[in-house]
Amino acid sequence: MSIIEAKGIITRFGERTIHDGVTLNVEENEIYGILGESGSGKSVLMKEMIMLLEPSGGQMKVLGHTLSSIGFKEAQALRREWGVLFQFGALYSSMTIAENIEVQIKEYTNISKAMRDKLVRSKIALVGLDADVGSLYPSELSGGMVKRAALARALSMEPKLLFLDEPTSGLDPVGARNFDKLIVDLRDMLGITVVMITHDLDSIFSIVDRMAVLADKRVIAQGTLKNVLQSEHTFVEEFFRNDYTKQKYLDKDGRHV
């Protein structure tokens, strides 16, 4: 089942064209990577998927809803079906971590304060943070803890779809590997679909099931890592360092080592 279908997406800002016929599809329960050269519109495409921007042309369908013709109430309900982790966390600095996680629960539900507190504690534990983190402010956390706290907030409404913008940027190698493992564990545990923008080769090789590569205003390669590595596009060859990368991460049958 396709969770996201982008067909012929065109994006223009004034006379500048960012996307000129971007087409891709994201399947249920997969971790789907969006990568590409600087300025290729990766974050713009994600914003179009979550209705923060509207494409100039083409069709975007998410969870069966065509976004160009969606009504207000339908759009409000659809937004509850996804969570978003922005690149730098985007936590409210004046709120504690618990209060940050509670924001959407308060906005979209009528459950009691006691139940909200219980849900917040469960989300904090879900992402591997200690319970006392809830009383702290974002400025009191390390970069890795901020990422996990922001992820807890993204999961607050138990979404079907999770969007991650450069989730491992700014993390040390150990922290990045642990965060990658957390993403896989959450996908498997919660049965969610994950869309992630990333430049992290370790993430791409270890946890991404399929991916789309953006360059020249379009998708120049899409599919599994093996499919993408078969592309002869200059950006793909430069990004993956060609033969060295293939030998390091893939066996002769194209499987992850």
C-alpha positions as CSV (number, residue, x, y, z in Angstrom):
1,M,0.0,0.0,0.0
2,S,1.3,3.4,-1.0
3,I,1.3,5.8,2.0
4,I,2.6,8.7,0.0
5,E,2.3,9.2,-3.8
6,A,3.9,12.2,-5.5
7,K,3.1,12.5,-9.2
8,G,4.7,15.1,-11.4
9,I,5.3,17.6,-8.6
10,I,6.3,21.1,-9.8
11,T,7.5,23.7,-7.3
12,R,8.2,27.3,-8.2
13,F,9.2,30.3,-6.2
14,G,8.7,33.2,-8.5
15,E,10.7,32.5,-11.6
16,R,12.8,29.8,-9.9
17,T,11.9,26.2,-10.4
18,I,12.8,23.8,-7.6
19,H,11.0,20.7,-8.8
20,D,10.0,19.9,-12.4
21,G,8.1,16.7,-12.4
22,V,9.1,14.9,-9.2
23,T,7.4,11.5,-8.9
24,L,7.9,9.0,-6.1
25,N,5.9,6.7,-3.8
26,V,6.4,5.6,-0.2
27,E,5.1,2.2,0.9
28,E,3.6,1.2,4.2
29,N,6.0,0.3,7.1
30,E,9.2,1.2,5.2
31,I,12.0,3.6,6.1
32,Y,12.2,5.8,3.0
33,G,15.1,8.2,2.4
34,I,15.1,11.4,0.5
35,L,18.6,12.6,-0.4
36,G,20.1,14.8,-3.0
37,E,22.4,17.7,-3.8
38,S,22.2,21.0,-2.0
39,G,19.3,23.1,-3.3
40,S,17.5,20.1,-4.8
41,G,14.4,20.8,-2.6
42,K,14.5,17.9,-0.2
43,S,13.0,19.9,2.7
44,V,10.6,21.7,0.4
45,L,9.3,18.4,-0.8
46,M,8.8,17.2,2.8
47,K,7.0,20.5,3.6
48,E,4.6,19.8,0.7
49,M,3.9,16.3,2.1
50,I,2.9,17.8,5.5
51,M,0.9,20.7,4.0
52,L,3.3,23.5,5.0
53,L,3.7,24.3,1.3
54,E,1.6,23.8,-1.7
55,P,3.1,22.6,-5.0
56,S,2.7,24.7,-8.1
57,G,1.6,21.6,-10.0
58,G,1.3,17.8,-9.9
59,Q,-0.5,15.7,-7.3
60,M,0.5,14.9,-3.8
61,K,-1.5,12.1,-2.0
62,V,-0.9,11.2,1.6
63,L,-2.6,8.3,3.5
64,G,-5.2,8.2,0.6
65,H,-6.0,12.0,0.7
66,T,-5.3,14.2,-2.3
67,L,-3.8,17.3,-0.6
68,S,-4.7,19.8,-3.4
69,S,-8.4,19.2,-2.8
70,I,-8.6,18.4,0.9
71,G,-11.1,20.3,3.1
72,F,-10.2,22.1,6.3
73,K,-11.6,19.6,8.7
74,E,-10.2,16.7,6.8
75,A,-6.8,18.4,6.7
76,Q,-6.9,18.9,10.5
77,A,-7.7,15.3,11.1
78,L,-4.9,14.2,8.7
79,R,-2.3,16.3,10.5
80,R,-2.9,14.1,13.6
81,E,-1.8,11.1,11.6
82,W,1.8,12.2,11.3
83,G,4.6,13.4,13.5
84,V,7.5,15.6,12.4
85,L,11.1,15.8,13.8
86,F,12.7,18.9,12.4
87,Q,16.4,19.1,11.9
88,F,17.2,21.1,15.1
89,G,14.4,19.7,17.2
90,A,12.3,22.9,17.1
91,L,11.4,22.5,20.8
92,Y,9.8,25.5,22.6
93,S,12.6,26.9,24.7
94,S,10.3,28.3,27.3
95,M,8.6,25.0,28.0
96,T,9.9,21.9,29.8
97,I,10.3,18.7,27.8
98,A,7.1,17.3,29.3
99,E,5.2,20.5,28.3
100,N,6.6,20.3,24.8
101,I,5.4,16.7,24.4
102,E,2.1,17.6,25.9
103,V,1.3,20.4,23.4
104,Q,-0.4,18.4,20.7
105,I,-2.1,16.1,23.2
106,K,-3.8,19.1,24.8
107,E,-4.7,20.6,21.4
108,Y,-6.2,17.5,19.9
109,T,-7.7,15.6,22.8
110,N,-9.9,16.2,25.8
111,I,-8.3,13.6,28.1
112,S,-7.5,14.5,31.8
113,K,-4.3,16.0,33.0
114,A,-3.5,12.8,34.8
115,M,-3.8,10.8,31.6
116,R,-1.8,13.4,29.7
117,D,1.0,13.1,32.2
118,K,1.0,9.4,31.9
119,L,1.2,9.6,28.1
120,V,4.0,12.1,28.3
121,R,6.0,9.8,30.6
122,S,5.4,6.9,28.3
123,K,6.7,8.8,25.3
124,I,9.8,9.9,27.2
125,A,10.6,6.3,28.1
126,L,9.8,5.2,24.5
127,V,12.7,7.2,23.1
128,G,15.1,6.0,25.8
129,L,15.2,9.1,28.0
130,D,15.1,9.0,31.8
131,A,11.9,10.1,33.5
132,D,13.4,13.2,35.1
133,V,14.2,14.7,31.7
134,G,10.6,15.7,31.5
135,S,11.2,18.5,34.1
136,L,14.2,19.9,32.2
137,Y,14.3,22.6,29.6
138,P,15.8,22.1,26.1
139,S,18.8,24.3,27.0
140,E,19.7,21.8,29.7
141,L,19.9,18.9,27.3
142,S,22.7,17.6,25.1
143,G,22.2,17.6,21.3
144,G,21.4,13.9,21.3
145,M,18.9,14.3,24.1
146,V,17.2,17.2,22.3
147,K,16.7,14.9,19.3
148,R,15.2,12.2,21.4
149,A,12.9,14.7,23.2
150,A,11.8,16.1,19.9
151,L,11.1,12.6,18.6
152,A,9.0,11.9,21.7
153,R,6.9,15.0,20.8
154,A,6.6,13.8,17.2
155,L,5.2,10.5,18.5
156,S,2.8,12.1,21.0
157,M,-0.3,11.5,19.0
158,E,0.7,7.9,18.0
159,P,1.1,8.7,14.3
160,K,1.0,6.4,11.4
161,L,3.6,8.4,9.5
162,L,6.8,9.9,10.9
163,F,8.9,12.6,9.1
164,L,12.5,13.1,10.0
165,D,14.6,16.0,8.7
166,E,18.3,15.1,9.0
167,P,17.8,13.2,12.2
168,T,21.4,12.3,12.9
169,S,23.0,15.7,11.9
170,G,25.1,17.1,14.7
171,L,25.4,13.8,16.5
172,D,28.7,11.9,17.1
173,P,29.1,8.6,15.3
174,V,28.0,6.5,18.4
175,G,25.0,8.8,19.0
176,A,24.1,8.6,15.3
177,R,24.2,4.8,15.3
178,N,22.1,4.6,18.4
179,F,19.5,7.0,17.0
180,D,19.4,5.0,13.8
181,K,18.7,1.8,15.9
182,L,16.0,3.7,17.8
183,I,14.3,4.6,14.5
184,V,14.3,1.0,13.3
185,D,13.1,-0.2,16.7
186,L,10.2,2.3,16.7
187,R,9.2,1.4,13.2
188,D,9.1,-2.3,14.1
189,M,7.4,-1.7,17.4
190,L,4.8,0.8,16.4
191,G,4.2,-0.3,12.8
192,I,4.8,3.2,11.5
193,T,6.1,4.4,8.1
194,V,9.2,6.7,8.2
195,V,10.2,9.3,5.7
196,M,13.7,10.8,6.4
197,I,15.8,13.4,4.7
198,T,19.4,12.5,5.2
199,H,23.0,12.9,4.0
200,D,24.3,10.3,6.5
201,L,25.8,7.4,4.5
202,D,25.7,5.1,7.6
203,S,22.0,5.7,7.9
204,I,21.4,5.2,4.2
205,F,23.3,1.9,4.2
206,S,22.1,0.5,7.5
207,I,18.4,1.5,7.9
208,V,16.9,2.9,4.8
209,D,14.7,0.4,2.8
210,R,14.2,2.5,-0.3
211,M,15.1,6.0,-1.3
212,A,14.7,8.8,-3.9
213,V,17.7,10.9,-5.1
214,L,16.9,14.4,-6.1
215,A,19.0,16.3,-8.6
216,D,18.4,18.4,-11.8
217,K,14.9,19.3,-10.4
218,R,13.7,15.7,-10.5
219,V,14.1,12.2,-9.1
220,I,17.2,10.8,-10.8
221,A,17.2,7.5,-9.0
222,Q,14.7,5.6,-6.8
223,G,14.5,2.2,-5.1
224,T,16.7,0.1,-3.0
225,L,20.4,0.9,-2.4
226,K,21.3,-1.6,-5.1
227,N,19.0,0.1,-7.6
228,V,20.3,3.6,-6.8
229,L,24.0,2.5,-7.1
230,Q,23.3,1.3,-10.6
231,S,22.6,4.9,-11.7
232,E,25.3,6.6,-13.7
233,H,24.2,10.1,-12.8
234,T,27.2,12.2,-11.8
235,F,25.7,13.2,-8.4
236,V,25.0,9.5,-7.5
237,E,28.6,8.5,-8.3
238,E,30.1,11.4,-6.4
239,F,27.8,11.1,-3.4
240,F,28.4,7.3,-3.0
241,R,32.1,7.6,-3.9
242,N,31.5,4.9,-6.6
243,D,33.5,1.7,-6.3
244,Y,34.8,2.2,-2.7
245,T,31.3,2.6,-1.3
246,K,30.0,-0.4,-3.3
247,Q,32.7,-2.7,-2.1
248,K,32.5,-1.5,1.5
249,Y,28.8,-1.8,2.0
250,L,27.5,-4.3,-0.6
251,D,28.3,-7.9,-1.3
252,K,28.3,-9.2,-4.9
253,D,24.6,-9.7,-4.8
254,G,23.9,-6.1,-3.8
255,R,22.9,-7.0,-0.2
256,H,23.9,-4.9,2.8
257,V,27.1,-6.3,4.4
